[in-house]
Amino acid sequence: MAETSRDPAAIRAGIERARQEIEQSMAELRQGVADSLEWRHLVRRHPGAVLGGAFAFGLLVARWTGR
């Protein structure tokens, strides 16, 4: 029951610390999602796969539109 007798200032400080940690985690998560959705980042990480996919897509479009 020592937990219930804590100083209110210590409780507020703990809550503030937890809020800051959550805020930091959310900022990192937002940045990670933004990076994963940005095509430039994808090209930098996987240039060969992107080039191969673009080539394959070009072949498909040429085949569909060709006579």
N, CA and C atoms as a LAMMPS dump frame, in Angstrom:
ITEM: TIMESTEP
0
ITEM: NUMBER OF ATOMS
201
ITEM: BOX BOUNDS ff ff ff
-5.0000000000000000e+02 5.0000000000000000e+02
-5.0000000000000000e+02 5.0000000000000000e+02
-5.0000000000000000e+02 5.0000000000000000e+02
ITEM: ATOMS id mol type element x y z
1 1 1 N 0.812 -1.184 0
2 1 2 C 0 0 0
3 1 3 C 0.866 1.262 0
4 2 1 N 2.162 1.107 -0.158
5 2 2 C 3.049 2.263 -0.224
6 2 3 C 2.753 3.078 -1.477
7 3 1 N 2.179 2.435 -2.494
8 3 2 C 1.867 3.11 -3.755
9 3 3 C 0.808 4.203 -3.553
10 4 1 N -0.145 3.978 -2.665
11 4 2 C -1.214 4.958 -2.455
12 4 3 C -0.758 6.135 -1.607
13 5 1 N 0.355 6.025 -0.899
14 5 2 C 0.809 7.107 -0.033
15 5 3 C 1.887 7.961 -0.687
16 6 1 N 2.036 7.874 -1.986
17 6 2 C 3.054 8.665 -2.682
18 6 3 C 2.674 10.134 -2.684
19 7 1 N 3.675 10.919 -2.789
20 7 2 C 3.511 12.364 -2.831
21 7 3 C 2.8 12.767 -4.13
22 8 1 N 1.813 13.666 -4.075
23 8 2 C 1.126 14.096 -5.296
24 8 3 C 2.078 14.694 -6.34
25 9 1 N 3.107 15.383 -5.899
26 9 2 C 4.074 15.951 -6.85
27 9 3 C 4.822 14.842 -7.58
28 10 1 N 5.152 13.763 -6.874
29 10 2 C 5.837 12.639 -7.505
30 10 3 C 4.915 11.943 -8.502
31 11 1 N 3.645 11.854 -8.169
32 11 2 C 2.671 11.248 -9.084
33 11 3 C 2.549 12.101 -10.339
34 12 1 N 2.439 13.425 -10.161
35 12 2 C 2.346 14.33 -11.314
36 12 3 C 3.597 14.223 -12.192
37 13 1 N 4.761 14.131 -11.556
38 13 2 C 6.005 14.01 -12.31
39 13 3 C 6.024 12.695 -13.099
40 14 1 N 5.561 11.629 -12.498
41 14 2 C 5.493 10.347 -13.193
42 14 3 C 4.54 10.393 -14.384
43 15 1 N 3.402 11.043 -14.192
44 15 2 C 2.435 11.18 -15.28
45 15 3 C 3.031 12.014 -16.409
46 16 1 N 3.703 13.095 -16.072
47 16 2 C 4.325 13.957 -17.077
48 16 3 C 5.409 13.199 -17.846
49 17 1 N 6.209 12.418 -17.137
50 17 2 C 7.254 11.618 -17.774
51 17 3 C 6.629 10.602 -18.74
52 18 1 N 5.557 9.954 -18.309
53 18 2 C 4.872 8.982 -19.174
54 18 3 C 4.276 9.685 -20.392
55 19 1 N 3.712 10.871 -20.203
56 19 2 C 3.136 11.621 -21.319
57 19 3 C 4.212 11.973 -22.338
58 20 1 N 5.371 12.396 -21.859
59 20 2 C 6.465 12.741 -22.769
60 20 3 C 6.975 11.522 -23.536
61 21 1 N 7.044 10.375 -22.855
62 21 2 C 7.48 9.15 -23.523
63 21 3 C 6.481 8.736 -24.603
64 22 1 N 5.194 8.859 -24.309
65 22 2 C 4.162 8.519 -25.292
66 22 3 C 4.223 9.484 -26.467
67 23 1 N 4.407 10.771 -26.175
68 23 2 C 4.516 11.772 -27.233
69 23 3 C 5.699 11.47 -28.15
70 24 1 N 6.832 11.096 -27.57
71 24 2 C 8.018 10.753 -28.355
72 24 3 C 7.771 9.508 -29.202
73 25 1 N 7.138 8.506 -28.625
74 25 2 C 6.834 7.279 -29.36
75 25 3 C 5.896 7.556 -30.531
76 26 1 N 4.908 8.407 -30.32
77 26 2 C 3.967 8.751 -31.386
78 26 3 C 4.675 9.508 -32.502
79 27 1 N 5.579 10.405 -32.157
80 27 2 C 6.326 11.15 -33.174
81 27 3 C 7.184 10.201 -34.008
82 28 1 N 7.834 9.244 -33.355
83 28 2 C 8.643 8.265 -34.08
84 28 3 C 7.78 7.391 -34.976
85 29 1 N 6.602 7.009 -34.496
86 29 2 C 5.69 6.192 -35.287
87 29 3 C 5.209 6.965 -36.509
88 30 1 N 4.827 8.218 -36.323
89 30 2 C 4.39 9.052 -37.451
90 30 3 C 5.489 9.17 -38.505
91 31 1 N 6.712 9.391 -38.044
92 31 2 C 7.83 9.529 -38.982
93 31 3 C 8.078 8.224 -39.729
94 32 1 N 7.987 7.115 -39.029
95 32 2 C 8.178 5.818 -39.674
96 32 3 C 7.121 5.537 -40.725
97 33 1 N 5.883 5.873 -40.428
98 33 2 C 4.804 5.677 -41.392
99 33 3 C 5.007 6.597 -42.592
100 34 1 N 5.353 7.844 -42.333
101 34 2 C 5.583 8.79 -43.433
102 34 3 C 6.729 8.317 -44.32
103 35 1 N 7.799 7.816 -43.714
104 35 2 C 8.938 7.321 -44.491
105 35 3 C 8.559 6.104 -45.331
106 36 1 N 7.771 5.218 -44.77
107 36 2 C 7.421 4.007 -45.507
108 36 3 C 6.461 4.288 -46.65
109 37 1 N 5.711 5.381 -46.575
110 37 2 C 4.773 5.722 -47.64
111 37 3 C 5.376 6.64 -48.695
112 38 1 N 6.536 7.181 -48.435
113 38 2 C 7.151 8.089 -49.401
114 38 3 C 7.929 7.281 -50.43
115 39 1 N 7.652 7.492 -51.706
116 39 2 C 8.255 6.685 -52.762
117 39 3 C 9.753 6.917 -52.878
118 40 1 N 10.224 8.118 -52.581
119 40 2 C 11.668 8.375 -52.674
120 40 3 C 12.445 7.535 -51.663
121 41 1 N 11.876 7.401 -50.485
122 41 2 C 12.51 6.588 -49.453
123 41 3 C 12.553 5.115 -49.89
124 42 1 N 11.473 4.661 -50.509
125 42 2 C 11.412 3.282 -50.995
126 42 3 C 12.465 3.047 -52.073
127 43 1 N 12.628 4.014 -52.978
128 43 2 C 13.618 3.879 -54.048
129 43 3 C 15.031 3.847 -53.469
130 44 1 N 15.285 4.676 -52.457
131 44 2 C 16.613 4.684 -51.832
132 44 3 C 16.922 3.358 -51.148
133 45 1 N 15.91 2.759 -50.529
134 45 2 C 16.139 1.503 -49.806
135 45 3 C 16.221 0.301 -50.73
136 46 1 N 15.445 0.291 -51.816
137 46 2 C 15.367 -0.876 -52.707
138 46 3 C 15.435 -0.443 -54.178
139 47 1 N 16.56 0.105 -54.608
140 47 2 C 16.604 0.616 -55.985
141 47 3 C 16.45 -0.475 -57.044
142 48 1 N 17.026 -1.622 -56.834
143 48 2 C 16.924 -2.701 -57.815
144 48 3 C 15.504 -3.217 -57.971
145 49 1 N 14.831 -3.406 -56.862
146 49 2 C 13.455 -3.908 -56.911
147 49 3 C 12.532 -2.898 -57.584
148 50 1 N 12.729 -1.63 -57.286
149 50 2 C 11.893 -0.593 -57.896
150 50 3 C 12.151 -0.522 -59.399
151 51 1 N 13.401 -0.61 -59.79
152 51 2 C 13.737 -0.58 -61.212
153 51 3 C 13.143 -1.793 -61.932
154 52 1 N 13.252 -2.95 -61.327
155 52 2 C 12.672 -4.157 -61.914
156 52 3 C 11.158 -4.069 -62.017
157 53 1 N 10.522 -3.54 -60.979
158 53 2 C 9.068 -3.367 -61.011
159 53 3 C 8.64 -2.381 -62.086
160 54 1 N 9.383 -1.287 -62.235
161 54 2 C 9.073 -0.302 -63.272
162 54 3 C 9.242 -0.918 -64.657
163 55 1 N 10.27 -1.716 -64.846
164 55 2 C 10.503 -2.375 -66.132
165 55 3 C 9.359 -3.343 -66.446
166 56 1 N 8.967 -4.146 -65.46
167 56 2 C 7.874 -5.101 -65.653
168 56 3 C 6.571 -4.377 -65.963
169 57 1 N 6.313 -3.29 -65.258
170 57 2 C 5.11 -2.514 -65.505
171 57 3 C 5.128 -1.939 -66.924
172 58 1 N 6.28 -1.445 -67.354
173 58 2 C 6.415 -0.934 -68.709
174 58 3 C 6.142 -2.001 -69.755
175 59 1 N 6.637 -3.21 -69.535
176 59 2 C 6.37 -4.305 -70.466
177 59 3 C 4.881 -4.631 -70.528
178 60 1 N 4.215 -4.652 -69.377
179 60 2 C 2.773 -4.932 -69.355
180 60 3 C 1.993 -3.861 -70.1
181 61 1 N 2.315 -2.609 -69.872
182 61 2 C 1.611 -1.522 -70.551
183 61 3 C 1.862 -1.602 -72.046
184 62 1 N 3.094 -1.881 -72.452
185 62 2 C 3.407 -2.009 -73.873
186 62 3 C 2.635 -3.169 -74.507
187 63 1 N 2.502 -4.249 -73.765
188 63 2 C 1.785 -5.418 -74.291
189 63 3 C 0.288 -5.146 -74.433
190 64 1 N -0.281 -4.446 -73.438
191 64 2 C -1.718 -4.138 -73.47
192 64 3 C -2.043 -3.122 -74.576
193 65 1 N -1.146 -2.177 -74.815
194 65 2 C -1.437 -1.119 -75.78
195 65 3 C -0.878 -1.425 -77.171
196 66 1 N -0.045 -2.445 -77.283
197 66 2 C 0.56 -2.775 -78.571
198 66 3 C -0.407 -3.464 -79.512
199 67 1 N -0.067 -3.436 -80.765
200 67 2 C -0.95 -4.071 -81.769
201 67 3 C -0.533 -5.459 -82.08
